[in-house]
Amino acid sequence: MAAEPTHLAELLGIEIVDRGPDPALARLPVTPGICQPWGIVHGGSLASLAETICSVATYEAVKDDGLLALGQSNHATFIRPISEGTVHAEARPRHRGRTTWVWDCEITDDRGRLCSLVRMTVAVRPPPDR
């Protein structure tokens, strides 16, 4: 029996291809579990893909300073539906600040067609006291 997913990215099936930061790449296979009842990928799945790759790439850049990366703002525009194959995310940093990073993430289908644009802000913070 397979182990239960430990976080949303694993639950959705997101695969990090390149931790970036310029670019950072991820992909997501289209499965019924990430689709709307009409067979197209749910916008929340696309937003989660963008937030995951941008957060992972930010974390890779700040972890040696003992900092964390946390999604702060996610603005997704959906342009073209995806109903099969693989969803591809390519994120590029627009601002690399001390407390925030801002990313532009392009979501495409297997034919390279632009399906969504996401502007992602990631907060950079010290870990919480435990």
DSSP file (Angstrom, degrees, kcal/mol; ACC not computed):
  #  RESIDUE AA STRUCTURE BP1 BP2  ACC     N-H-->O    O-->H-N    N-H-->O    O-->H-N    TCO  KAPPA ALPHA  PHI   PSI    X-CA   Y-CA   Z-CA
    1    1 A M              0   0    0      0, 0.0     2,-0.1     0, 0.0     0, 0.0   0.000 360.0 360.0 360.0 135.8    0.0    0.0    0.0
    2    2 A A        -     0   0    0      1,-0.1     2,-0.1     3,-0.0     0, 0.0  -0.404 360.0-106.2 -73.6 148.2    1.3    3.4   -0.9
    3    3 A A        -     0   0    0      1,-0.1    -1,-0.1    -2,-0.1     3,-0.1  -0.409  40.0 -99.7 -70.7 150.0    2.0    6.0    1.8
    4    4 A E        -     0   0    0      1,-0.1    -1,-0.1    -2,-0.1     7,-0.0  -0.416  46.0 -96.7 -66.1 143.5   -0.4    8.9    2.2
    5    5 A P        -     0   0    0      0, 0.0    -1,-0.1     0, 0.0     3,-0.1  -0.315  27.7-153.4 -59.0 146.5    0.8   12.2    0.6
    6    6 A T  S    S+     0   0    0      1,-0.2     2,-0.3    -3,-0.1     3,-0.1   0.568  70.9  13.4-101.3 -11.1    2.5   14.5    3.1
    7    7 A H  S  > S-     0   0    0      1,-0.1     4,-2.2     0, 0.0     3,-0.3  -0.969  83.3 -96.1-157.5 168.0    1.7   17.8    1.4
    8    8 A L  H  > S+     0   0    0     -2,-0.3     4,-2.7     1,-0.2     5,-0.3   0.883 117.6  55.7 -59.6 -43.5   -0.4   19.3   -1.4
    9    9 A A  H  >>S+     0   0    0      1,-0.2     5,-2.5     2,-0.2     4,-1.5   0.903 111.5  44.8 -59.0 -41.0    2.2   19.2   -4.1
   10   10 A E  H  45S+     0   0    0     -3,-0.3    -1,-0.2     3,-0.2    -2,-0.2   0.899 111.3  53.4 -68.5 -40.7    2.6   15.5   -3.6
   11   11 A L  H  <5S+     0   0    0     -4,-2.2    -2,-0.2     1,-0.2    -1,-0.2   0.899 113.1  43.3 -60.2 -42.0   -1.2   15.0   -3.4
   12   12 A L  H  <5S-     0   0    0     -4,-2.7    -1,-0.2    -5,-0.2    -2,-0.2   0.776 114.8-116.1 -75.1 -27.0   -1.6   16.7   -6.8
   13   13 A G  T  <5 +     0   0    0     -4,-1.5    -3,-0.2    -5,-0.3     2,-0.2   0.686  49.3 171.6  96.8  22.7    1.4   14.9   -8.4
   14   14 A I      < -     0   0    0     -5,-2.5     2,-0.5    -6,-0.2    -1,-0.2  -0.461  16.2-158.8 -69.1 133.6    3.6   18.0   -9.0
   15   15 A E  E     -A   27   0A   0     12,-2.9    12,-2.3    -2,-0.2     2,-0.6  -0.969  11.0-139.6-116.0 124.0    7.1   17.2  -10.1
   16   16 A I  E     +A   26   0A   0     -2,-0.5    10,-0.3    10,-0.2     3,-0.2  -0.727  22.8 176.3 -81.3 123.3    9.9   19.7   -9.7
   17   17 A V  E    S+     0   0A   0      8,-2.3     2,-0.3    -2,-0.6     9,-0.2   0.837  71.2   5.7 -95.3 -42.3   12.0   19.6  -12.8
   18   18 A D  E     -A   25   0A   0      7,-2.0     7,-2.5     1,-0.0    -1,-0.3  -0.954  58.5-149.0-147.8 123.9   14.5   22.4  -12.1
   19   19 A R        +     0   0    0     -2,-0.3    41,-0.2     1,-0.2     5,-0.2   0.388  50.8 159.7 -77.6   4.1   14.6   24.3   -8.7
   20   20 A G        -     0   0    0      3,-0.4    -1,-0.2     1,-0.1     4,-0.2  -0.167  52.8-158.1  68.0-153.2   15.8   27.4  -10.6
   21   21 A P  S    S+     0   0    0      0, 0.0     3,-0.5     0, 0.0    -1,-0.1  -0.954  90.5  44.9 -94.7  -6.9   15.8   30.2   -9.9
   22   22 A D  S    S+     0   0    0      1,-0.6    70,-0.1    70,-0.1     2,-0.1  -0.682 138.8   0.1-139.0  86.0   16.0   31.4  -13.5
   23   23 A P  S    S-     0   0    0      0, 0.0    -1,-0.6     0, 0.0     2,-0.4   0.556  79.9-166.4 -94.2 168.9   14.0   29.6  -14.7
   24   24 A A  E     - B   0  91A   0     67,-2.5    67,-2.9    -3,-0.5     2,-0.4  -0.936  17.8-160.3-106.4 137.3   12.4   27.2  -12.2
   25   25 A L  E     +AB  18  90A   0     -7,-2.5    -8,-2.3    -2,-0.4    -7,-2.0  -0.938  18.7 160.1-127.9 141.9   10.5   24.4  -13.9
   26   26 A A  E     -AB  16  89A   0     63,-1.9    63,-3.1    -2,-0.4     2,-0.3  -0.966  15.4-157.4-148.7 163.7    7.7   22.0  -12.8
   27   27 A R  E     -AB  15  88A   0    -12,-2.3   -12,-2.9    -2,-0.3    61,-0.2  -0.969   4.0-160.1-144.1 161.7    5.1   19.8  -14.4
   28   28 A L  E     - B   0  87A   0     59,-2.4    59,-3.2    -2,-0.3   -14,-0.1  -0.952  20.1-132.0-144.6 116.8    1.9   18.2  -13.4
   29   29 A P  E     - B   0  86A   0      0, 0.0     2,-0.6     0, 0.0    57,-0.2  -0.465  29.8-114.3 -69.5 141.7    0.3   15.2  -15.2
   30   30 A V        +     0   0    0     55,-2.8    55,-0.3    -2,-0.1    53,-0.0  -0.670  49.2 160.9 -77.9 119.3   -3.4   15.7  -16.0
   31   31 A T    >   -     0   0    0     -2,-0.6     3,-1.7   -19,-0.1     4,-0.3  -0.901  54.6-104.9-131.5 160.9   -5.4   13.2  -14.0
   32   32 A P  G >  S+     0   0    0      0, 0.0     3,-1.3     0, 0.0     7,-0.1   0.823 115.5  66.9 -56.3 -30.1   -9.1   13.1  -13.1
   33   33 A G  G 3  S+     0   0    0      1,-0.3    -3,-0.1   -21,-0.1   -21,-0.0   0.676 103.3  42.8 -67.9 -17.8   -8.2   14.2   -9.6
   34   34 A I  G <  S+     0   0    0     -3,-1.7     8,-2.7    -5,-0.1    11,-0.3   0.326 102.3  90.6-107.4   6.7   -7.0   17.6  -10.7
   35   35 A C  B <  S-F   41   0B   0     -3,-1.3     6,-0.3    -4,-0.3    48,-0.1  -0.646  75.5-115.1-105.0 157.7   -9.8   18.3  -13.1
   36   36 A Q    >   -     0   0    0      4,-3.4     3,-2.2    -2,-0.2    -1,-0.1  -0.348  47.6 -94.3 -72.6 166.2  -13.2   19.9  -12.9
   37   37 A P  T 3  S+     0   0    0      0, 0.0    -1,-0.1     0, 0.0    -2,-0.0   0.723 125.4  63.7 -57.7 -19.8  -16.3   17.7  -13.5
   38   38 A W  T 3  S-     0   0    0      2,-0.2     3,-0.1     1,-0.0    -2,-0.0   0.368 120.1-105.0 -88.5   4.1  -16.1   18.8  -17.2
   39   39 A G  S <  S+     0   0    0     -3,-2.2     2,-0.3     1,-0.3    -4,-0.0   0.571  81.8 117.2  89.0   9.0  -12.7   17.3  -17.7
   40   40 A I  S    S-     0   0    0     -4,-0.1    -4,-3.4     1,-0.0    -1,-0.3  -0.835  76.4 -89.7-109.1 152.4  -10.5   20.4  -17.8
   41   41 A V  B     -F   35   0B   0     41,-3.1    -6,-0.3    -2,-0.3    41,-0.2  -0.341  47.3-114.5 -60.8 130.5   -7.8   21.1  -15.3
   42   42 A H    >>  -     0   0    0     -8,-2.7     4,-1.4     1,-0.1     3,-1.0  -0.398  15.6-127.2 -66.1 138.4   -9.1   23.0  -12.3
   43   43 A G  H 3> S+     0   0    0      1,-0.3     4,-2.6     2,-0.2     5,-0.2   0.822 109.7  61.1 -57.4 -32.9   -7.8   26.5  -11.9
   44   44 A G  H 3> S+     0   0    0      1,-0.2     4,-2.2     2,-0.2    -1,-0.3   0.837 100.8  53.8 -64.2 -32.0   -6.8   25.8   -8.3
   45   45 A S  H <> S+     0   0    0     -3,-1.0     4,-2.1   -11,-0.3    -1,-0.2   0.900 110.1  46.7 -66.8 -40.5   -4.5   23.0   -9.6
   46   46 A L  H  X S+     0   0    0     -4,-1.4     4,-2.3     2,-0.2    -2,-0.2   0.915 112.9  48.7 -67.9 -42.6   -2.8   25.5  -11.9
   47   47 A A  H  X S+     0   0    0     -4,-2.6     4,-2.6     1,-0.2    -2,-0.2   0.893 111.8  50.3 -63.2 -39.3   -2.5   28.1   -9.1
   48   48 A S  H  X S+     0   0    0     -4,-2.2     4,-2.4     2,-0.2    -1,-0.2   0.882 108.1  52.7 -66.5 -38.5   -1.1   25.4   -6.8
   49   49 A L  H  X S+     0   0    0     -4,-2.1     4,-2.3     2,-0.2     5,-0.2   0.941 112.5  44.9 -60.7 -47.7    1.5   24.4   -9.4
   50   50 A A  H  X S+     0   0    0     -4,-2.3     4,-2.3     1,-0.2     5,-0.3   0.928 113.9  48.6 -63.6 -45.5    2.7   28.0   -9.8
   51   51 A E  H  X S+     0   0    0     -4,-2.6     4,-2.3     1,-0.2     5,-0.2   0.890 111.1  51.8 -63.3 -38.2    2.8   28.6   -6.0
   52   52 A T  H  X S+     0   0    0     -4,-2.4     4,-2.7     2,-0.2     5,-0.2   0.959 112.3  42.6 -63.6 -51.7    4.7   25.3   -5.5
   53   53 A I  H  X S+     0   0    0     -4,-2.3     4,-2.3     1,-0.2     5,-0.2   0.888 116.5  48.1 -67.2 -37.0    7.5   26.0   -8.0
   54   54 A C  H  X S+     0   0    0     -4,-2.3     4,-2.1    -5,-0.2    -1,-0.2   0.902 114.4  46.0 -69.0 -39.6    7.9   29.6   -7.0
   55   55 A S  H  X S+     0   0    0     -4,-2.3     4,-2.6    -5,-0.3    -2,-0.2   0.911 113.6  48.8 -67.7 -42.8    8.0   28.8   -3.3
   56   56 A V  H  X S+     0   0    0     -4,-2.7     4,-2.4    -5,-0.2    -2,-0.2   0.933 112.8  47.5 -62.6 -45.8   10.4   25.9   -3.8
   57   57 A A  H  X S+     0   0    0     -4,-2.3     4,-1.3    -5,-0.2    -1,-0.2   0.893 112.9  48.4 -65.4 -39.6   12.7   28.1   -6.0
   58   58 A T  H  X S+     0   0    0     -4,-2.1     4,-1.4     2,-0.2     3,-0.5   0.941 110.9  51.3 -63.6 -46.1   12.7   30.9   -3.5
   59   59 A Y  H  X S+     0   0    0     -4,-2.6     4,-2.2     1,-0.2     3,-0.5   0.909 105.4  55.3 -58.3 -43.2   13.4   28.5   -0.6
   60   60 A E  H  < S+     0   0    0     -4,-2.4     4,-0.3     1,-0.2    -1,-0.2   0.853 110.3  47.5 -57.8 -33.9   16.4   27.1   -2.5
   61   61 A A  H  < S+     0   0    0     -4,-1.3    -1,-0.2    -3,-0.5    -2,-0.2   0.750 122.9  30.6 -79.8 -24.8   17.8   30.6   -2.8
   62   62 A V  H ><>S+     0   0    0     -4,-1.4     3,-1.5    -3,-0.5     5,-1.5   0.510  90.4  92.2-114.1  -6.7   17.3   31.6    0.9
   63   63 A K  G ><5S+     0   0    0     -4,-2.2     3,-2.2     1,-0.3    -3,-0.1   0.835  79.9  61.5 -63.1 -33.8   17.7   28.3    2.8
   64   64 A D  G 3 5S+     0   0    0     -4,-0.3    -1,-0.3     1,-0.3    -2,-0.1   0.693 101.1  55.7 -67.6 -15.8   21.4   28.7    3.5
   65   65 A D  G < 5S-     0   0    0     -3,-1.5    -1,-0.3     2,-0.1    -2,-0.2   0.309 123.0-108.5 -92.7   6.5   20.5   32.0    5.4
   66   66 A G  T < 5S+     0   0    0     -3,-2.2     2,-0.2     1,-0.2    -3,-0.2   0.725  76.0 134.6  76.2  21.8   18.2   29.9    7.6
   67   67 A L      < -     0   0    0     -5,-1.5     2,-0.3    59,-0.2    -1,-0.2  -0.640  45.5-139.0-106.7 161.7   15.1   31.5    6.0
   68   68 A L  E     -C  125   0A   0     57,-3.8    57,-1.8    -2,-0.2     2,-0.4  -0.743   9.0-136.7-111.5 161.9   11.8   30.0    4.8
   69   69 A A  E     +C  124   0A   0     -2,-0.3     2,-0.4    55,-0.2    55,-0.2  -0.990  24.8 178.6-121.8 127.5    9.7   30.8    1.7
   70   70 A L  E     -C  123   0A   0     53,-2.5    53,-3.3    -2,-0.4     2,-0.0  -0.993  34.9-108.1-133.8 131.1    5.9   31.1    2.1
   71   71 A G  E     +C  122   0A   0     -2,-0.4    51,-0.2    51,-0.2     3,-0.1  -0.347  40.2 167.9 -56.9 130.8    3.3   31.9   -0.5
   72   72 A Q  E     +     0   0A   0     49,-2.8     2,-0.3     1,-0.4    50,-0.2   0.700  62.9   8.6-115.6 -37.2    2.0   35.4    0.1
   73   73 A S  E     -C  121   0A   0     48,-1.8    48,-2.6   -22,-0.0     2,-0.4  -0.989  55.0-172.3-152.1 139.7   -0.1   36.3   -3.0
   74   74 A N  E     +C  120   0A   0     -2,-0.3     2,-0.6    46,-0.2    46,-0.2  -0.942   3.9 179.3-139.2 111.0   -1.2   34.3   -6.0
   75   75 A H  E     -C  119   0A   0     44,-2.4    44,-2.4    -2,-0.4     2,-0.4  -0.916  12.4-177.8-116.7 104.6   -2.9   36.1   -9.0
   76   76 A A  E     -C  118   0A   0     -2,-0.6     2,-0.5    42,-0.2    42,-0.2  -0.861  14.1-166.2-108.9 135.1   -3.7   33.6  -11.7
   77   77 A T  E     -C  117   0A   0     40,-2.8    40,-2.1    -2,-0.4     2,-0.5  -0.985  15.1-146.3-116.0 127.0   -5.3   34.4  -15.1
   78   78 A F  E     +C  116   0A   0     -2,-0.5    38,-0.3    38,-0.2    37,-0.0  -0.831  26.9 163.3 -99.9 126.0   -6.6   31.4  -17.0
   79   79 A I        +     0   0    0     36,-3.4    37,-0.2    -2,-0.5    -1,-0.2   0.803  62.6  14.3-110.2 -44.0   -6.3   31.7  -20.8
   80   80 A R  S    S-     0   0    0     35,-1.6    -1,-0.4    33,-0.1     2,-0.1  -1.000  75.7-117.2-141.3 136.5   -6.8   28.3  -22.4
   81   81 A P        -     0   0    0      0, 0.0     2,-0.4     0, 0.0   -39,-0.1  -0.382  18.9-152.2 -74.1 153.8   -8.1   25.0  -20.9
   82   82 A I        +     0   0    0    -41,-0.2   -41,-3.1     1,-0.1     3,-0.1  -0.994  23.2 162.9-123.1 131.1   -6.0   21.9  -20.5
   83   83 A S        +     0   0    0     -2,-0.4     2,-0.3     1,-0.2    -1,-0.1   0.436  60.9  19.9-128.5  -2.7   -7.7   18.5  -20.6
   84   84 A E  S    S+     0   0    0      2,-0.1     2,-0.3   -43,-0.0    26,-0.3  -0.982  95.6  23.7-158.5 166.2   -5.0   16.0  -21.3
   85   85 A G  S    S-     0   0    0     -2,-0.3   -55,-2.8   -55,-0.3     2,-0.4  -0.587  97.1 -30.6  83.3-132.6   -1.3   15.4  -21.2
   86   86 A T  E     -B   29   0A   0     -2,-0.3     2,-0.4   -57,-0.2    24,-0.2  -0.970  45.2-136.1-131.9 141.5    1.0   17.3  -18.9
   87   87 A V  E     -B   28   0A   0    -59,-3.2   -59,-2.4    -2,-0.4     2,-0.4  -0.836  24.6-156.6 -94.2 133.3    0.8   20.9  -17.5
   88   88 A H  E     -BD  27 108A   0     20,-2.7    20,-2.5    -2,-0.4     2,-0.4  -0.928   6.1-163.4-116.8 135.8    4.2   22.7  -17.6
   89   89 A A  E     -BD  26 107A   0    -63,-3.1   -63,-1.9    -2,-0.4     2,-0.4  -0.971   7.1-177.7-120.1 132.1    5.2   25.6  -15.4
   90   90 A E  E     -BD  25 106A   0     16,-2.2    16,-2.6    -2,-0.4     2,-0.4  -0.969  11.9-172.0-127.9 114.4    8.1   28.0  -16.1
   91   91 A A  E     -BD  24 105A   0    -67,-2.9   -67,-2.5    -2,-0.4    14,-0.2  -0.873   7.4-173.7-113.7 139.5    8.7   30.6  -13.4
   92   92 A R  E     - D   0 104A   0     12,-2.6    12,-2.3    -2,-0.4     2,-0.2  -0.996  27.3-118.8-130.4 133.6   11.1   33.5  -13.5
   93   93 A P  E     + D   0 103A   0      0, 0.0    10,-0.3     0, 0.0     3,-0.1  -0.492  25.4 179.2 -72.1 138.1   11.9   35.9  -10.7
   94   94 A R  E    S+     0   0A   0      8,-3.8     2,-0.3     1,-0.4     9,-0.2   0.648  75.6  21.0-104.3 -27.0   11.0   39.5  -11.3
   95   95 A H  E     - D   0 102A   0      7,-1.7     7,-2.0     2,-0.0     2,-0.6  -0.979  57.8-168.3-146.8 128.9   12.1   40.8   -7.8
   96   96 A R  E     + D   0 101A   0     -2,-0.3     5,-0.2     5,-0.2     2,-0.1  -0.776  29.8 166.6-118.8  83.8   14.5   39.2   -5.4
   97   97 A G        -     0   0    0      3,-2.2    -2,-0.0    -2,-0.6     0, 0.0  -0.299  49.7-106.6 -94.8 178.1   14.1   41.2   -2.2
   98   98 A R  S    S+     0   0    0      1,-0.1     3,-0.1    -2,-0.1    -1,-0.1   0.855 117.9  15.7 -70.7 -37.3   15.1   40.7    1.4
   99   99 A T  S    S+     0   0    0      1,-0.2    25,-2.8    24,-0.1     2,-0.3   0.530 130.3  32.9-117.9 -10.8   11.6   39.9    2.6
  100  100 A T  E     - E   0 123A   0     23,-0.3    -3,-2.2   -31,-0.0     2,-0.4  -0.999  53.1-161.2-146.2 146.9    9.7   39.1   -0.7
  101  101 A W  E     -DE  96 122A   0     21,-2.5    21,-3.1    -2,-0.3     2,-0.4  -0.970  14.0-153.0-118.5 142.0   10.3   37.6   -4.1
  102  102 A V  E     -DE  95 121A   0     -7,-2.0    -8,-3.8    -2,-0.4    -7,-1.7  -0.968  16.2-172.3-118.3 133.8    8.0   38.3   -7.0
  103  103 A W  E     -DE  93 120A   0     17,-3.2    17,-2.1    -2,-0.4     2,-0.5  -0.878  22.2-148.6-124.1 150.9    7.7   35.8   -9.8
  104  104 A D  E     -DE  92 119A   0    -12,-2.3   -12,-2.6    -2,-0.3     2,-0.5  -0.995  23.1-169.4-112.9 127.4    6.0   35.5  -13.2
  105  105 A C  E     -DE  91 118A   0     13,-2.9    13,-2.5    -2,-0.5     2,-0.5  -0.974   9.1-157.2-123.5 124.7    5.0   31.9  -14.0
  106  106 A E  E     -DE  90 117A   0    -16,-2.6   -16,-2.2    -2,-0.5     2,-0.5  -0.877   6.5-157.9-100.6 129.2    3.8   30.8  -17.4
  107  107 A I  E     +DE  89 116A   0      9,-2.9     8,-3.4    -2,-0.5     9,-1.6  -0.928  19.9 173.5-107.2 125.3    1.7   27.6  -17.5
  108  108 A T  E     -DE  88 114A   0    -20,-2.5   -20,-2.7    -2,-0.5     6,-0.2  -0.836  25.7-125.1-128.2 165.0    1.6   25.8  -20.9
  109  109 A D    >   -     0   0    0      4,-1.5     3,-2.0    -2,-0.3   -22,-0.1  -0.336  48.5 -82.4 -96.1-174.4    0.3   22.6  -22.3
  110  110 A D  T 3  S+     0   0    0    -26,-0.3   -23,-0.1     1,-0.3   -25,-0.1   0.720 129.9  56.5 -64.6 -20.6    2.2   19.9  -24.1
  111  111 A R  T 3  S-     0   0    0      2,-0.1    -1,-0.3     0, 0.0     0, 0.0   0.382 118.6-110.4 -90.8   4.1    2.0   21.9  -27.4
  112  112 A G    <   +     0   0    0     -3,-2.0     2,-0.3     1,-0.3    -2,-0.1   0.597  66.4 151.3  79.9  11.2    3.6   24.9  -25.7
  113  113 A R        -     0   0    0      1,-0.1    -4,-1.5     2,-0.0     2,-0.3  -0.592  53.0-111.9 -80.0 136.2    0.4   26.9  -25.8
  114  114 A L  E     + E   0 108A   0     -2,-0.3    -6,-0.2    -6,-0.2     3,-0.1  -0.512  44.1 164.6 -68.1 124.0    0.1   29.5  -23.1
  115  115 A C  E     +     0   0A   0     -8,-3.4   -36,-3.4     1,-0.4   -35,-1.6   0.646  60.9   6.3-115.2 -26.0   -2.8   28.4  -20.8
  116  116 A S  E     -CE  78 107A   0     -9,-1.6    -9,-2.9   -38,-0.3     2,-0.4  -0.982  52.5-150.8-158.5 147.3   -2.3   30.6  -17.7
  117  117 A L  E     -CE  77 106A   0    -40,-2.1   -40,-2.8    -2,-0.3     2,-0.4  -0.986  19.2-170.9-118.0 133.1   -0.2   33.4  -16.4
  118  118 A V  E     -CE  76 105A   0    -13,-2.5   -13,-2.9    -2,-0.4     2,-0.6  -0.988  15.2-160.0-128.8 128.0    0.5   33.6  -12.6
  119  119 A R  E     -CE  75 104A   0    -44,-2.4   -44,-2.4    -2,-0.4     2,-0.4  -0.942  23.9-171.1-102.0 119.3    2.0   36.5  -10.7
  120  120 A M  E     -CE  74 103A   0    -17,-2.1   -17,-3.2    -2,-0.6     2,-0.5  -0.940  16.0-162.7-120.2 129.4    3.3   35.0   -7.4
  121  121 A T  E     -CE  73 102A   0    -48,-2.6   -49,-2.8    -2,-0.4   -48,-1.8  -0.951  10.8-164.5-108.8 130.1    4.6   36.8   -4.4
  122  122 A V  E     -CE  71 101A   0    -21,-3.1   -21,-2.5    -2,-0.5     2,-0.3  -0.963  12.7-137.7-118.4 125.7    6.6   34.7   -1.9
  123  123 A A  E     -CE  70 100A   0    -53,-3.3   -53,-2.5    -2,-0.5     2,-0.6  -0.603   9.9-149.4 -79.9 140.2    7.4   35.9    1.6
  124  124 A V  E     +C   69   0A   0    -25,-2.8   -55,-0.2    -2,-0.3   -57,-0.0  -0.962  32.9 155.8-111.8 117.6   10.9   35.3    2.9
  125  125 A R  E     -C   68   0A   0    -57,-1.8   -57,-3.8    -2,-0.6   -26,-0.0  -0.933  45.7-101.0-140.7 158.2   10.9   34.8    6.7
  126  126 A P        -     0   0    0      0, 0.0   -59,-0.2     0, 0.0     3,-0.1  -0.486  57.0 -90.1 -72.7 154.7   12.8   33.3    9.6
  127  127 A P        -     0   0    0      0, 0.0     3,-0.1     0, 0.0     2,-0.0  -0.310  50.1 -99.3 -63.7 150.4   11.3   30.0   10.8
  128  128 A P        -     0   0    0      0, 0.0     2,-0.2     0, 0.0    -3,-0.0  -0.330  38.8-101.9 -68.1 152.1    8.7   30.3   13.6
  129  129 A D              0   0    0      1,-0.1     0, 0.0    -3,-0.1     0, 0.0  -0.539 360.0 360.0 -69.3 138.9    9.8   29.7   17.2
  130  130 A R              0   0    0     -2,-0.2    -1,-0.1    -3,-0.1     0, 0.0   0.401 360.0 360.0-112.9 360.0    8.7   26.2   18.3
